[in-house]
């Protein structure tokens, strides 16, 4: 396996290996306007990086309060997800492959729960997957060469309308047909509000605190990059390490605080595992609402402009050009950080009580009705 030239990370090496080429010294960020114009002109979003959002004192305080309020629930859901992964795989020989970067902290927590509670040691890698481009094939071949018979389990943080799940399914099919990699597309996520994953902790649309921040809760890693000026055919997809954010880094603080709560929910996890099916069918229920909103609010049917769920709405406010935010209940604790971000960025918030998701972010494009 290629072990040189990989991007650095603030996570301990035993927690995760990012199979991403280090482009920290040669790749710069683009302004929001530059990125949006490039995408509108037909460029791919992974060819450029957004500027990293530096959270305000008010936002940072709200983040810490959210972690404190949800860490026990997160510990329970990680435990439930980890046990479901083990039961579904029907083997202890599992390799975790998280989807960088939202999946990276969740993959770390699953690995820690497996070691501490199930007494199994699951290797953990994190790789790039990009909408319209698929998963990093070089990274997957490298993992399979090192673990030729292991059950590879993909992990992500949450689902929105299911774009990444569909991309993963397509990539798995191609890699199995062309490379014989023996992969499965049963992505495991902490929250599956769109009902498009078969393995999950919950299908409730709730705030996973790691969605609140970018690099500073993801091992100081940037979004993944696929730009042929810097990434050759034999390379892994790329990423930057933000050494200038070391003093603001909360990556290990987040996973350590959730890890400390594992012991508090052992019995609850066991009861939930016994009382519920290991997997569930994909119904894609959330996509129905996305299509309805697209028909009402945009002239063209470009559903990539609609980002459903608390996690995806957060991402819109942090690194896209938001048009407006829809919330089901502005008093709910899971959307308070969205209200802070929307106020900071002067983005209107509309209350829609009948919303299927707790929140939806809408991207400005010139196609609005």
MIGUDO-244738 format. One line per field, with one value per residue (C-alpha): residue number from 1; residue in one letter; x, y negated, z. Coordinates in nm, 3 decimals. Each point is the difference from the previous one (the first is absolute). Layout:
<recs>
pos	[NUM, ...]
code	[A, ...]
x	[X, ...]
y	[Y, ...]
z	[Z, ...]
</recs>
This chain:
<recs>
pos	[1, 2, 3, 4, 5, 6, 7, 8, 9, 10, 11, 12, 13, 14, 15, 16, 17, 18, 19, 20, 21, 22, 23, 24, 25, 26, 27, 28, 29, 30, 31, 32, 33, 34, 35, 36, 37, 38, 39, 40, 41, 42, 43, 44, 45, 46, 47, 48, 49, 50, 51, 52, 53, 54, 55, 56, 57, 58, 59, 60, 61, 62, 63, 64, 65, 66, 67, 68, 69, 70, 71, 72, 73, 74, 75, 76, 77, 78, 79, 80, 81, 82, 83, 84, 85, 86, 87, 88, 89, 90, 91, 92, 93, 94, 95, 96, 97, 98, 99, 100, 101, 102, 103, 104, 105, 106, 107, 108, 109, 110, 111, 112, 113, 114, 115, 116, 117, 118, 119, 120, 121, 122, 123, 124, 125, 126, 127, 128, 129, 130, 131, 132, 133, 134, 135, 136, 137, 138, 139, 140, 141, 142, 143, 144, 145, 146, 147, 148, 149, 150, 151, 152, 153, 154, 155, 156, 157, 158, 159, 160, 161, 162, 163, 164, 165, 166, 167, 168, 169, 170, 171, 172, 173, 174, 175, 176, 177, 178, 179, 180, 181, 182, 183, 184, 185, 186, 187, 188, 189, 190, 191, 192, 193, 194, 195, 196, 197, 198, 199, 200, 201, 202, 203, 204, 205, 206, 207, 208, 209, 210, 211, 212, 213, 214, 215, 216, 217, 218, 219, 220, 221, 222, 223, 224, 225, 226, 227, 228, 229, 230, 231, 232, 233, 234, 235, 236, 237, 238, 239, 240, 241, 242, 243, 244, 245, 246, 247, 248, 249, 250, 251, 252, 253, 254, 255, 256, 257, 258, 259, 260, 261, 262, 263, 264, 265, 266, 267, 268, 269, 270, 271, 272, 273, 274, 275, 276, 277, 278, 279, 280, 281, 282, 283, 284, 285, 286, 287, 288, 289, 290, 291, 292, 293, 294, 295, 296, 297, 298, 299, 300, 301, 302, 303, 304, 305, 306, 307, 308, 309, 310, 311, 312, 313, 314, 315, 316, 317, 318, 319, 320, 321, 322, 323, 324, 325, 326, 327, 328, 329, 330, 331, 332, 333, 334, 335, 336, 337, 338, 339, 340, 341, 342, 343, 344, 345, 346, 347, 348, 349, 350, 351, 352, 353, 354, 355, 356, 357, 358, 359, 360, 361, 362, 363, 364, 365, 366, 367, 368, 369]
code	[X, X, X, X, X, X, X, X, X, X, X, X, X, X, X, X, X, X, X, X, X, X, X, X, X, X, X, X, X, X, X, X, X, X, X, X, X, X, X, X, X, X, X, X, X, X, X, X, X, X, X, X, X, X, X, X, X, X, X, X, X, X, X, X, X, X, X, X, X, X, X, X, X, X, X, X, X, X, X, X, X, X, X, X, X, X, X, X, X, X, X, X, X, X, X, X, X, X, X, X, X, X, X, X, X, X, X, X, X, X, X, X, X, X, X, X, X, X, X, X, X, X, X, X, X, X, X, X, X, X, X, X, X, X, X, X, X, X, X, X, X, X, X, X, X, X, X, X, X, X, X, X, X, X, X, X, X, X, X, X, X, X, X, X, X, X, X, X, X, X, X, X, X, X, X, X, X, X, X, X, X, X, X, X, X, X, X, X, X, X, X, X, X, X, X, X, X, X, X, X, X, X, X, X, X, X, X, X, X, X, X, X, X, X, X, X, X, X, X, X, X, X, X, X, X, X, X, X, X, X, X, X, X, X, X, X, X, X, X, X, X, X, X, X, X, X, X, X, X, X, X, X, X, X, X, X, X, X, X, X, X, X, X, X, X, X, X, X, X, X, X, X, X, X, X, X, X, X, X, X, X, X, X, X, X, X, X, X, X, X, X, X, X, X, X, X, X, X, X, X, X, X, X, X, X, X, X, X, X, X, X, X, X, X, X, X, X, X, X, X, X, X, X, X, X, X, X, X, X, X, X, X, X, X, X, X, X, X, X, X, X, X, X, X, X, X, X, X, X, X, X, X, X, X, X, X, X, X, X, X, X, X, X, X, X, X, X, X, X]
x	[0.000, 0.121, 0.101, 0.190, -0.142, -0.323, -0.167, 0.075, -0.272, -0.040, -0.162, 0.218, 0.134, -0.168, -0.342, 0.011, 0.206, -0.101, 0.076, 0.023, 0.289, 0.145, -0.039, 0.033, 0.293, -0.132, -0.377, -0.180, -0.357, -0.239, -0.251, -0.365, -0.074, 0.284, -0.120, -0.367, 0.086, 0.223, -0.272, -0.258, 0.242, 0.018, 0.293, -0.007, -0.026, 0.304, 0.230, 0.003, 0.001, -0.221, 0.145, -0.004, -0.264, 0.144, -0.284, -0.100, 0.014, -0.380, 0.001, 0.288, -0.178, -0.315, 0.205, 0.145, -0.345, -0.133, 0.276, -0.065, -0.375, 0.023, 0.312, -0.194, -0.246, 0.289, 0.170, -0.319, -0.043, 0.366, -0.044, -0.317, 0.160, 0.315, -0.195, -0.216, 0.313, 0.136, -0.328, -0.051, 0.354, -0.020, 0.377, 0.251, 0.237, -0.127, 0.182, -0.163, 0.019, -0.145, -0.090, 0.211, -0.065, -0.343, 0.038, 0.348, -0.089, -0.289, 0.234, 0.241, -0.280, -0.120, 0.355, 0.039, -0.330, 0.096, 0.331, -0.125, -0.332, 0.009, 0.374, 0.069, 0.259, -0.138, 0.250, -0.134, 0.076, -0.161, -0.035, -0.154, -0.332, -0.132, -0.339, 0.026, 0.352, -0.045, 0.226, 0.381, 0.074, 0.374, -0.070, -0.245, 0.244, 0.269, -0.228, -0.109, 0.361, 0.085, -0.318, -0.081, -0.272, -0.137, -0.357, 0.032, -0.260, -0.060, -0.088, -0.135, -0.142, -0.353, -0.214, -0.182, -0.194, 0.223, 0.243, 0.307, -0.177, -0.086, 0.358, 0.132, -0.236, 0.115, 0.369, -0.032, -0.167, 0.273, 0.287, -0.147, -0.058, 0.331, 0.239, -0.166, 0.035, -0.293, -0.152, -0.345, -0.195, -0.171, 0.133, -0.031, -0.098, -0.076, -0.313, -0.206, -0.286, -0.037, -0.059, 0.262, 0.242, -0.061, 0.231, -0.049, -0.021, -0.322, -0.216, -0.082, 0.133, 0.208, 0.312, 0.325, 0.235, 0.283, -0.216, 0.030, 0.364, 0.229, 0.369, 0.016, -0.215, 0.136, 0.367, 0.086, -0.060, -0.148, -0.274, 0.136, 0.146, -0.004, 0.176, 0.217, 0.251, 0.100, -0.139, 0.141, -0.173, 0.207, -0.056, -0.259, -0.243, 0.154, -0.053, 0.166, 0.107, -0.079, 0.296, -0.103, -0.314, 0.181, -0.094, -0.367, -0.009, -0.283, 0.029, 0.128, -0.206, -0.315, 0.084, 0.145, -0.314, -0.228, 0.229, -0.020, -0.377, 0.013, -0.014, -0.315, -0.217, 0.113, -0.330, -0.208, 0.198, -0.048, -0.374, -0.033, 0.197, -0.224, -0.322, 0.062, 0.102, 0.367, -0.073, -0.291, -0.118, 0.085, -0.319, 0.160, -0.285, 0.189, 0.056, -0.372, 0.004, 0.312, -0.177, -0.306, 0.213, 0.194, -0.321, -0.127, 0.314, 0.223, -0.057, 0.221, -0.006, 0.352, -0.035, 0.367, -0.111, -0.213, 0.184, -0.236, 0.069, 0.172, 0.347, -0.034, -0.161, 0.297, 0.236, -0.194, 0.041, 0.367, 0.129, -0.261, -0.200, -0.325, -0.324, -0.215, -0.043, -0.323, -0.056, -0.275, 0.012, 0.230, -0.019, 0.147, 0.349, 0.129, -0.039, 0.136, 0.343, -0.171, -0.173, 0.334, 0.171, -0.292, 0.008, 0.378, -0.032, -0.323, -0.192, -0.380, -0.161, -0.351, -0.206, -0.175, -0.171, -0.096, 0.361, 0.107, 0.357, 0.083, 0.175, 0.079, 0.261, -0.063, 0.291, -0.011, 0.037, -0.198, -0.265, -0.216, -0.370]
y	[0.000, -0.354, -0.149, -0.310, -0.330, 0.046, -0.303, -0.071, 0.002, -0.102, 0.336, 0.271, 0.241, 0.297, -0.159, -0.056, 0.004, -0.256, 0.135, -0.350, -0.165, -0.298, -0.315, -0.242, -0.191, -0.042, -0.038, -0.317, -0.085, -0.182, -0.265, 0.096, -0.199, 0.171, 0.347, -0.064, -0.157, 0.295, 0.251, -0.195, 0.002, 0.379, 0.055, 0.264, -0.110, 0.210, -0.196, -0.290, -0.038, -0.235, -0.239, 0.160, -0.158, -0.130, 0.022, -0.298, 0.013, 0.034, 0.287, 0.180, -0.028, 0.148, 0.286, 0.092, -0.015, 0.229, 0.258, 0.001, 0.038, 0.277, 0.203, 0.273, 0.037, 0.007, 0.271, 0.206, -0.041, 0.085, 0.314, 0.097, -0.068, 0.197, 0.304, -0.014, -0.010, 0.310, 0.190, -0.088, 0.097, 0.336, -0.009, -0.167, -0.061, -0.347, -0.298, -0.340, -0.243, -0.336, -0.256, -0.310, -0.220, 0.012, 0.374, -0.020, -0.080, 0.247, 0.271, -0.076, 0.034, 0.328, 0.135, -0.106, 0.160, 0.323, 0.011, -0.104, 0.183, 0.279, 0.073, 0.004, -0.207, -0.137, -0.189, -0.338, -0.190, -0.315, -0.058, -0.250, 0.038, -0.274, -0.056, 0.064, 0.145, 0.295, 0.147, -0.016, 0.323, -0.011, -0.022, 0.290, 0.219, -0.082, 0.099, 0.322, 0.096, -0.036, 0.172, 0.252, 0.194, -0.252, -0.131, -0.367, -0.218, -0.353, -0.263, -0.355, -0.256, -0.046, 0.008, -0.286, 0.092, 0.299, -0.132, 0.154, 0.332, 0.012, -0.092, 0.273, 0.260, -0.090, 0.008, 0.333, 0.158, -0.121, 0.101, 0.344, 0.052, -0.144, 0.070, 0.283, -0.185, 0.176, -0.316, -0.069, -0.325, 0.029, -0.332, -0.044, -0.347, -0.149, -0.179, 0.095, -0.253, 0.057, 0.375, 0.089, 0.208, 0.353, -0.029, -0.295, -0.113, -0.196, -0.133, -0.314, -0.325, -0.123, -0.208, 0.196, -0.259, 0.086, -0.148, -0.341, -0.049, 0.080, 0.089, -0.074, 0.302, 0.220, 0.039, -0.336, 0.156, -0.199, 0.116, 0.254, -0.126, 0.143, -0.245, 0.141, -0.282, 0.155, 0.356, 0.252, 0.320, 0.212, -0.233, 0.016, -0.292, -0.295, -0.207, -0.275, -0.003, -0.328, -0.042, -0.362, 0.125, 0.215, -0.228, 0.015, 0.375, 0.186, 0.329, 0.210, -0.188, 0.110, 0.369, 0.022, -0.147, 0.239, 0.295, -0.074, 0.051, 0.356, 0.162, -0.191, 0.156, 0.364, 0.145, -0.234, 0.104, 0.369, -0.049, -0.196, 0.259, 0.277, -0.189, -0.126, 0.143, -0.026, -0.164, -0.185, -0.053, -0.312, -0.193, -0.328, -0.177, -0.325, -0.034, -0.042, -0.323, -0.121, 0.042, -0.189, -0.289, -0.008, -0.033, -0.281, -0.209, 0.042, -0.053, 0.296, 0.347, -0.006, 0.191, -0.056, -0.347, 0.148, 0.133, 0.174, 0.079, -0.183, 0.115, -0.096, -0.335, -0.075, 0.073, -0.239, -0.281, 0.076, 0.029, -0.072, -0.305, 0.051, -0.145, 0.085, 0.255, 0.186, 0.122, 0.213, -0.153, -0.297, 0.073, 0.351, 0.046, 0.171, -0.314, -0.268, 0.004, -0.045, -0.312, -0.140, 0.072, -0.139, -0.321, -0.034, 0.046, -0.198, 0.299, 0.001, 0.280, 0.122, 0.210, 0.293, 0.211, 0.281, 0.059, 0.367, -0.092, -0.219, -0.243, -0.047, -0.227, -0.157, -0.116, -0.321, 0.063, -0.252, 0.267, -0.101, -0.066]
z	[0.000, -0.077, 0.335, -0.113, -0.110, 0.197, 0.150, 0.365, 0.264, 0.363, 0.085, 0.162, -0.262, 0.172, -0.057, -0.376, -0.319, -0.260, -0.348, -0.145, -0.180, 0.187, -0.211, 0.294, -0.148, -0.353, 0.018, 0.107, 0.087, -0.231, 0.097, 0.020, -0.316, -0.191, 0.100, -0.080, -0.337, -0.087, 0.083, -0.202, -0.292, 0.008, 0.234, 0.273, 0.362, 0.098, -0.231, 0.247, 0.377, 0.200, 0.255, 0.345, 0.224, 0.327, 0.252, 0.211, 0.379, 0.016, -0.249, 0.174, 0.334, -0.154, -0.148, 0.341, 0.159, -0.273, 0.054, 0.373, -0.049, -0.261, 0.089, 0.182, -0.285, -0.245, 0.205, -0.011, -0.375, -0.067, 0.207, -0.184, -0.338, 0.087, 0.114, -0.311, -0.216, 0.176, -0.024, -0.364, -0.101, 0.181, 0.056, 0.230, -0.293, -0.086, -0.150, 0.045, -0.291, 0.091, -0.263, 0.052, 0.167, 0.166, 0.047, 0.153, 0.365, -0.012, -0.128, 0.285, 0.255, -0.152, 0.010, 0.365, 0.101, -0.176, 0.187, 0.341, 0.014, -0.260, 0.046, -0.373, -0.184, -0.326, -0.220, -0.107, -0.319, -0.135, -0.375, -0.237, -0.178, -0.225, -0.154, -0.373, 0.031, 0.231, 0.266, -0.019, -0.187, 0.072, 0.372, -0.011, -0.192, 0.256, 0.288, -0.169, -0.074, 0.368, 0.123, -0.276, 0.185, 0.252, -0.004, -0.097, 0.172, -0.127, 0.263, -0.032, 0.238, -0.129, -0.312, -0.168, -0.311, -0.075, -0.263, 0.164, 0.057, -0.371, -0.090, 0.228, -0.149, -0.351, 0.098, 0.181, -0.302, -0.237, 0.229, 0.051, -0.371, -0.121, 0.289, 0.192, 0.332, 0.175, 0.146, 0.148, -0.025, 0.340, 0.129, 0.377, 0.125, 0.338, -0.125, -0.306, -0.022, -0.374, 0.050, -0.259, 0.212, 0.128, 0.304, 0.235, 0.358, -0.053, -0.279, 0.193, -0.144, 0.291, 0.051, 0.000, 0.155, -0.239, -0.278, 0.167, -0.095, -0.291, 0.031, 0.372, 0.077, -0.279, 0.085, -0.163, -0.341, -0.289, -0.231, -0.245, -0.326, -0.352, -0.230, -0.280, 0.042, 0.333, -0.002, -0.248, -0.112, 0.239, 0.299, 0.273, 0.004, 0.185, 0.313, 0.201, 0.364, 0.175, 0.235, 0.063, 0.179, 0.258, 0.289, -0.102, -0.062, 0.176, -0.189, 0.287, 0.254, -0.184, -0.038, 0.353, 0.159, -0.188, 0.071, 0.373, -0.015, -0.141, 0.343, 0.094, -0.271, -0.022, 0.126, -0.216, -0.309, 0.077, 0.046, -0.325, -0.196, 0.131, -0.066, -0.355, -0.339, -0.092, -0.336, -0.158, -0.355, -0.193, -0.071, -0.123, 0.175, 0.041, -0.373, -0.053, 0.200, -0.180, -0.335, 0.125, 0.125, -0.326, -0.199, 0.223, 0.040, -0.307, -0.372, -0.090, 0.154, 0.145, 0.326, 0.085, 0.111, 0.279, 0.305, 0.243, 0.364, 0.284, -0.103, -0.365, 0.085, 0.223, -0.290, -0.226, 0.251, 0.064, -0.356, -0.269, -0.112, 0.193, -0.130, 0.300, 0.278, 0.073, 0.356, 0.144, 0.349, 0.077, 0.373, -0.034, 0.145, -0.315, -0.213, 0.235, -0.164, -0.339, 0.126, 0.122, -0.333, -0.201, 0.205, -0.045, -0.376, -0.041, -0.138, 0.040, 0.201, -0.080, 0.241, -0.171, 0.272, -0.240, -0.108, -0.008, 0.095, 0.298, -0.235, -0.369, -0.153, -0.341, -0.217, -0.200, -0.373, -0.204, -0.057, 0.295, -0.052]
</recs>
